[in-house]
Amino acid sequence: MSRAGLTRARHALLAGMLAALLAPSMAPGRPSPASAPASAASAAPRLMEQGHYRNVDGAVVHSPAHTDTGATPVGASARCRDGSFSFSAHRRGTCSHHGGVARWL
């Protein structure tokens, strides 16, 4: 796949994740997050900060965020030196306000 194709695929993935974060839907019969068992809550790490920004491509991207468990969230591209995870689609500027990149994922 070309670099442009990979970038489009990453943007589509991030857009889907952003839509799920901004408008969570509750299916009928599905328990609410507050009543979910503890094992379900520990299955996937939750992001503690909910900021977003528009990148140079015009895509909306989740700002670097910490997780409740410290585990790597789906879609993260780097771990920042302050312990937050970045969802940046480009290397330039990644974790720039979070101490720089500690590790690329």
Backbone as CSV, one residue per row, in Angstrom:
resi,resn,N_x,N_y,N_z,CA_x,CA_y,CA_z,C_x,C_y,C_z
1,MET,0.847,-1.162,0.000,0.000,0.000,0.000,0.901,1.237,0.000
2,SER,0.504,2.258,-0.721,1.313,3.468,-0.805,1.248,4.244,0.501
3,ARG,2.172,5.179,0.665,2.187,6.013,1.871,0.901,6.819,1.992
4,ALA,0.405,7.349,0.874,-0.851,8.108,0.886,-2.012,7.202,1.274
5,GLY,-1.993,5.968,0.797,-3.046,5.014,1.149,-3.029,4.682,2.624
6,LEU,-1.826,4.516,3.174,-1.697,4.250,4.607,-2.198,5.436,5.425
7,THR,-1.869,6.648,4.963,-2.320,7.845,5.662,-3.839,7.927,5.650
8,ARG,-4.467,7.658,4.502,-5.931,7.680,4.412,-6.546,6.618,5.317
9,ALA,-5.942,5.434,5.350,-6.460,4.354,6.195,-6.349,4.732,7.666
10,ARG,-5.233,5.329,8.057,-5.053,5.755,9.445,-6.063,6.839,9.797
11,HIS,-6.290,7.785,8.885,-7.255,8.853,9.143,-8.662,8.287,9.275
12,ALA,-9.000,7.311,8.447,-10.324,6.692,8.537,-10.485,5.987,9.880
13,LEU,-9.453,5.287,10.316,-9.498,4.605,11.605,-9.666,5.614,12.732
14,LEU,-8.884,6.684,12.717,-8.967,7.697,13.754,-10.313,8.407,13.739
15,ALA,-10.862,8.678,12.557,-12.174,9.317,12.463,-13.254,8.421,13.066
16,GLY,-13.158,7.127,12.811,-14.122,6.186,13.392,-14.008,6.143,14.899
17,MET,-12.779,6.155,15.404,-12.571,6.144,16.853,-13.101,7.428,17.473
18,LEU,-12.862,8.550,16.803,-13.329,9.832,17.304,-14.854,9.863,17.340
19,ALA,-15.492,9.364,16.295,-16.951,9.328,16.266,-17.493,8.470,17.402
20,ALA,-16.839,7.363,17.687,-17.280,6.494,18.777,-17.108,7.177,20.133
21,LEU,-16.049,7.957,20.285,-15.820,8.657,21.551,-16.797,9.803,21.758
22,LEU,-17.091,10.521,20.666,-17.944,11.696,20.789,-19.419,11.356,20.879
23,ALA,-19.854,10.257,20.300,-21.275,9.910,20.281,-21.467,8.436,20.600
24,PRO,-21.165,8.031,21.840,-21.357,6.621,22.159,-22.836,6.272,22.154
25,SER,-23.170,5.192,21.497,-24.570,4.770,21.450,-24.729,3.538,22.311
26,MET,-25.851,3.447,22.943,-26.151,2.302,23.783,-27.161,1.433,23.057
27,ALA,-26.757,0.244,22.704,-27.662,-0.691,22.041,-28.693,-1.186,23.043
28,PRO,-29.932,-1.481,22.577,-30.947,-1.993,23.501,-30.454,-3.261,24.186
29,GLY,-30.676,-3.329,25.486,-30.281,-4.499,26.245,-28.829,-4.510,26.667
30,ARG,-28.077,-3.539,26.225,-26.663,-3.461,26.584,-26.533,-2.670,27.875
31,PRO,-25.762,-3.149,28.849,-25.653,-2.417,30.120,-24.944,-1.088,29.937
32,SER,-25.313,-0.118,30.749,-24.647,1.177,30.699,-23.242,1.020,31.269
33,PRO,-22.317,1.922,30.916,-20.956,1.807,31.439,-20.908,1.798,32.959
34,ALA,-21.812,2.534,33.622,-21.814,2.592,35.074,-22.186,1.249,35.700
35,SER,-23.031,0.459,35.005,-23.458,-0.813,35.564,-22.680,-2.002,34.996
36,ALA,-21.707,-1.731,34.156,-20.913,-2.813,33.567,-20.052,-3.460,34.639
37,PRO,-19.848,-4.767,34.555,-18.990,-5.432,35.541,-17.558,-4.928,35.458
38,ALA,-16.826,-5.045,36.547,-15.447,-4.555,36.615,-14.564,-5.212,35.567
39,SER,-14.806,-6.499,35.250,-13.986,-7.180,34.257,-14.157,-6.563,32.878
40,ALA,-15.360,-6.096,32.551,-15.590,-5.454,31.258,-14.891,-4.099,31.214
41,ALA,-14.891,-3.387,32.343,-14.255,-2.080,32.388,-12.749,-2.191,32.231
42,SER,-12.161,-3.305,32.676,-10.714,-3.451,32.593,-10.262,-4.023,31.255
43,ALA,-11.203,-4.396,30.379,-10.861,-5.006,29.100,-10.143,-4.025,28.177
44,ALA,-10.597,-2.785,28.135,-9.977,-1.796,27.264,-9.671,-0.549,28.079
45,PRO,-8.479,0.026,27.918,-8.156,1.225,28.695,-9.010,2.405,28.245
46,ARG,-9.382,3.245,29.184,-10.170,4.440,28.876,-9.254,5.648,28.882
47,LEU,-9.496,6.563,27.954,-8.708,7.785,27.877,-9.194,8.759,28.947
48,MET,-8.257,9.367,29.661,-8.599,10.266,30.751,-8.871,11.688,30.264
49,GLU,-8.190,12.141,29.230,-8.409,13.475,28.673,-9.170,13.328,27.360
50,GLN,-10.010,14.312,27.045,-10.866,14.184,25.862,-10.669,15.307,24.836
51,GLY,-9.506,15.948,24.797,-9.259,17.025,23.846,-9.022,16.515,22.433
52,HIS,-9.217,17.406,21.466,-8.994,17.086,20.054,-8.368,18.290,19.364
53,TYR,-7.733,18.045,18.240,-7.177,19.122,17.431,-7.294,18.747,15.966
54,ARG,-7.136,19.736,15.100,-7.173,19.511,13.658,-5.736,19.511,13.164
55,ASN,-5.311,18.420,12.507,-3.916,18.323,12.057,-3.710,19.039,10.725
56,VAL,-2.501,18.971,10.186,-2.166,19.689,8.956,-2.969,19.193,7.753
57,ASP,-3.505,17.977,7.829,-4.329,17.443,6.746,-5.787,17.863,6.878
58,GLY,-6.123,18.516,7.992,-7.495,18.920,8.244,-8.313,17.864,8.980
59,ALA,-7.678,16.768,9.367,-8.379,15.703,10.091,-8.422,16.035,11.579
60,VAL,-9.518,15.680,12.227,-9.634,15.855,13.674,-8.969,14.663,14.348
61,VAL,-8.045,14.953,15.275,-7.245,13.926,15.934,-7.377,14.099,17.443
62,HIS,-7.442,12.998,18.162,-7.492,13.050,19.630,-6.160,13.573,20.137
63,SER,-6.208,14.504,21.056,-4.989,15.034,21.665,-4.342,13.947,22.525
64,PRO,-3.037,14.087,22.800,-2.396,13.105,23.669,-3.168,12.957,24.979
65,ALA,-3.307,11.713,25.428,-4.091,11.436,26.628,-3.484,10.276,27.405
66,HIS,-3.713,10.282,28.698,-3.330,9.175,29.567,-4.481,8.169,29.573
67,THR,-4.188,6.932,29.930,-5.240,5.936,30.083,-5.401,5.606,31.561
68,ASP,-6.569,5.094,31.917,-6.836,4.765,33.316,-5.985,3.606,33.815
69,THR,-5.507,2.757,32.910,-4.719,1.590,33.312,-3.243,1.705,32.949
70,GLY,-2.891,2.685,32.126,-1.518,2.801,31.643,-1.255,1.937,30.424
71,ALA,-2.265,1.151,30.009,-2.125,0.294,28.829,-2.266,1.123,27.559
72,THR,-1.673,0.647,26.486,-1.717,1.346,25.209,-3.118,1.288,24.605
73,PRO,-3.720,2.458,24.282,-5.047,2.459,23.673,-4.967,2.145,22.180
74,VAL,-6.059,1.673,21.624,-6.144,1.380,20.196,-5.944,2.673,19.414
75,GLY,-5.123,2.630,18.392,-4.908,3.784,17.522,-3.772,4.694,17.932
76,ALA,-3.153,4.443,19.074,-2.046,5.295,19.514,-0.845,5.089,18.597
77,SER,-0.142,6.179,18.305,1.023,6.091,17.425,2.341,6.273,18.189
78,ALA,2.271,6.855,19.390,3.490,7.088,20.171,3.144,7.214,21.644
79,ARG,4.146,6.944,22.486,4.023,7.205,23.926,4.890,8.421,24.195
80,CYS,4.297,9.432,24.821,5.030,10.657,25.132,5.822,10.474,26.418
81,ARG,6.815,11.350,26.631,7.658,11.245,27.821,6.898,11.505,29.112
82,ASP,5.764,12.193,29.050,4.973,12.421,30.264,4.020,11.263,30.545
83,GLY,4.088,10.193,29.732,3.252,9.017,29.947,1.964,9.006,29.160
84,SER,1.645,10.088,28.458,0.427,10.125,27.653,0.673,9.423,26.318
85,PHE,-0.405,9.087,25.634,-0.329,8.438,24.328,-0.776,9.415,23.262
86,SER,-0.031,9.482,22.152,-0.352,10.358,21.034,-1.032,9.553,19.929
87,PHE,-1.947,10.212,19.233,-2.658,9.599,18.109,-2.289,10.311,16.807
88,SER,-1.148,10.965,16.802,-0.688,11.756,15.668,-0.498,10.901,14.421
89,ALA,-0.882,11.465,13.277,-0.707,10.778,11.997,0.653,11.112,11.371
90,HIS,1.322,12.128,11.905,2.622,12.563,11.381,3.628,12.628,12.521
91,ARG,4.875,12.402,12.220,5.909,12.424,13.256,6.239,13.847,13.710
92,ARG,6.214,14.790,12.804,6.592,16.156,13.154,5.609,16.746,14.170
93,GLY,6.128,17.183,15.298,5.320,17.810,16.334,4.670,16.847,17.309
94,THR,4.832,15.546,17.081,4.217,14.564,17.971,4.766,14.720,19.382
95,CYS,3.887,14.796,20.354,4.221,14.933,21.781,4.979,16.222,22.084
96,SER,4.845,17.240,21.239,5.644,18.452,21.414,5.353,19.191,22.713
97,HIS,4.156,19.077,23.251,3.829,19.720,24.517,3.777,18.703,25.663
98,HIS,4.333,17.532,25.416,4.309,16.450,26.407,5.692,15.860,26.654
99,GLY,6.736,16.661,26.402,8.101,16.230,26.679,8.780,15.487,25.540
100,GLY,8.107,15.397,24.402,8.677,14.680,23.266,8.268,13.221,23.285
101,VAL,8.698,12.499,22.246,8.337,11.091,22.088,9.281,10.215,22.905
102,ALA,8.714,9.362,23.746,9.511,8.399,24.493,9.688,7.130,23.654
103,ARG,8.607,6.752,22.928,8.646,5.511,22.148,7.583,5.568,21.062
104,TRP,7.970,5.198,19.834,7.005,5.074,18.735,6.326,3.725,18.828
105,LEU,5.049,3.679,18.564,4.289,2.435,18.663,4.010,1.858,17.282
